[in-house]
């Protein structure tokens, strides 16, 4: 476990150290785990680029909206499939599980998105991945473990299926919902595959596309006003962009950890 932690943590710590070090120490290869000659020049350079700020706004919007819709539709589908009296339940489950092994592929999916008329819109970043089959099955397993007596008591009190779902099931499922929501949020935040396929307008690009362009093209990809009269190491710049794109989503995890651990364990129990 210690070896895994070191192998995982060291690259991140090294990137942070390089991004905060003076160029001369980076050029000499003297930076290891601690920055030398601390400076924030590369961070100022990156954060002053207007496209970075716009990409941040786009990514936050896609993540919040996409996670909300994903949780909404995934939880509704999972709740219906968790009911043994649901007509054609096994048939629907077989069709859903089938998509884990086989899917339409990139080109048919692109044609569907194109026919829906959502190419180059915010919905192209949200709708194609709104439901994950794996997350649906995990959440369905969790709902199956909720005692039937609780729902029967609510039904006696006059609640219908929608009322039970909204007022009983969802409040009891907070750990599972937070866990699945974190999976969705991280996936959307790190996604650059969908925007490369469906977005043409640079004003709609998420942070990961801008990060990819800068990492590949280096400082030449930054705007002229941002890089004017600036001398910066390419390595420091690339690591800075990676840190800027990674740290925000990492900061979310500590606040959700207690729900995350509990949700994963409960959702893993076979119903």
N, C-alpha and C positions, 0 to 999 in steps of 0.2 A: 504493500500500500504506500509506503514511503517513496519507493521508486516511482510509482505512478504519479504521486503528488509532485515530486521533483520534476519529472518529465513534462507534466502539464503546466506547472507554475513557472518554471524557469524561463521559457520563451516569453511569457507575458511580462515578467519582471525585467528581463533583458531589454525588451522593446521600450518599456517605460523608462529605464535608465538611459538608453540611447536618445530617446526623444527629449530628455531633459538635460542632456550634456552639451558642453561646448563643442563646436565642430572640430577643433584641433585634437581633442581627446578621442573623438569618434574616428578621425582619420588615422590616428596612431594605433587604434584598436585597443585602447586602454580601459574601455568601459566594460564592466562585467555585470555585477549585481547592484551597483550603486552609481548614480550619476556623478560626473565630475564637471565642476564649473557650471553649476546649475543655471540654466536660462530657459526662458519661455518663448524664444524667438519663433520657433517652428509652430508653436500653438497659436501665437498671434497671427502668423502667416496664414494658417489654415482657417482659423475662425473668422478672419477678416474677409475671406472669400465669400461673396454673396451666394454662390451656388451651394456652399456647404450649409449655410443657414436655411436656405430654401429646401434643401434635401432633408435637413433635420425635421422641418415642419411637415414635409410630405411623409416621412417615415413614421413620425408620431401619429399622424392622421390615419395612415394605413394600418398601423399596429392597433390603435384603439378601436377603430371601426371594424377592422377585420376580426379582432379577438371577440368583440361583442357579438357580431353576427355569427361567428363560428360557435361560440358557446350557446347562443340561442337555438340555432338549428340542430346542433349536435345533442344538446340536452333534450330537446323535444323528440328527436328521433330515437334517442336511447331510452327515454321513458316509455315510449310506445312499444318498443321492442322488448322491454323488460316484462311486459304483461303477458302471461301465459294464455290469457283469453283473447289476445289480439289475433284476428283472423289472418290467415296466411303468414303467420309470424315466422315459421321455419323457412318458407319460401323467400321471404324478404331477407332473412339472415343469410341464406345461401347466396343470394345475388350480391349482397353487400360484401361478404367474405370473398367472393369470387374476384372482386375488384382489387384485392390485395395482391393477387397473383397475376392478374391480367388487366390491362386498361387499354383505352383507345389509342394512346400514343400521342406524341407531340403534335403532329400535323392535323389529325382529326379534332383534337382539343382546340387547336388554333382556329380551325374552320368554324367550330361551334361558337367560340368567343367572337369571331368576326361576324357571324350571322346574327348574334345577339346585339350587335352594334355597340359594343363596349370597348372596342379597341381605342387606345389612347384616351382612356378615361380612368377615373379613380376606381371604378367598379372592376376594371380588368385586374387590379391588384388585390381585390377582395373576394369576388365571387368564385373564380376558378378553384380556389383552395378552401372554400368556406367549410367543408366537412372533411375531416380525416377519418378514414375507415377504422384505423386502429384506435383513435381516441373515442370514436363512437362505441366500439365494442367494450373498451375499458369502462366507460361511463354507464353503459347498459348493465355491465356486471355489478357495478356499484349500486345502481338503482334496484337491481334484483335482490340485494341483501337488506334493503329497508324492510322492516317487519310489516307484514300485511295488516296486522292488527291496528297499526297507526293509521293507515289509510282507511280501514273499515270504520274506525271511530270518527274520522273526519267525514266520511260519507253519511254516517248516521246523523251528524250535526248539520247536514244539508249541503255539503260541498260536492260539486260535480268533478269530473276528471281534470278539467282545467284549473279549477280552484285548488284541488289537492296538489296538483303539480306546482302551482305558483306559491301557495301558502304553507304547504307541508314539506314536499319533496325537496324543492330548491333550498330552503333554509337549512334542512338537515344535510345537504350535500355540499356545503361550503368547502370543505377540504378537497373533495374531488373536483369541484368546479375551478378552484384556484389552481390546482395542479394541471388540469387540462388547459386552462386559460394561459398558464405560463408556457406550456408547450406550444400553443398557437402563437403567442406573442413573440417568443424567441424565433420561431420559424418565419413569421412575417418580417420581423426586424432584420433578420439575416438574409432575406430572400433577394437575390438579384436575377434569378432565372426568369420569373414572370415579367419584370419590367423590360428585360432585353427582348422578350418576345412580343409584348403587347403595347409598349409605350414608345412613342416617337417624339413627343414634346419634351424637350429638356427641362421645362418648368415642372414636369410631373415626376422626374426621376427621384427615386429614394436615395438614401444615404449610401447604400451599398454599391450602387452603380457609380456614383461619384468617387467613392473609395477605390473601386476597381479601376476607373479611368486614371486616377492620380497614381496609384501603385504601378500601373503599366507605363504611363507616359511620364511620370515624375513631375518635377516642378513646372515643366513646359505646359502642363495641363491646367495650371492655376491661371486665374485671370491676370491680365496685364497690370491692372492697378494694384493687385495684391502682391505680385512678385517684383514690382519695380524697385530697383536699387536694393534688392535683397540677395544675399549670398547665403545659401543654405545647402547642407549636405543632403543628397538624394535619400540616403538611408535614414537619416533623422526625419526627413519629411514623410517618408512612407510609414515609418513606425508611429509617427504622431497622428497621421490620419487613421491608422488602425486603432490606436488608443481612443481617439475621439469617437469613433464609431462603436467601440466595444464597451467602454466603461458604463454608459447610461443603462444598458440592459442588464449589466452585471449588478448594478446598484439596486435593482428591483428585487433580486433573489433573497437577500437577507431579510427583507420585510415579509416574504412569503414562505420562508423556510419551514415554519412550524406547520403550516397548512400543507406544504409540499410533501413532507415526509409522511404525514398521516394519510394524505390523499393517495399517494402511491401505494402504500401498504393495504389500504382498504380496497382500492380499486383492483388490486391483484388477487383478492380472494375470490375463489370460484363460487358462482351463485348456484 
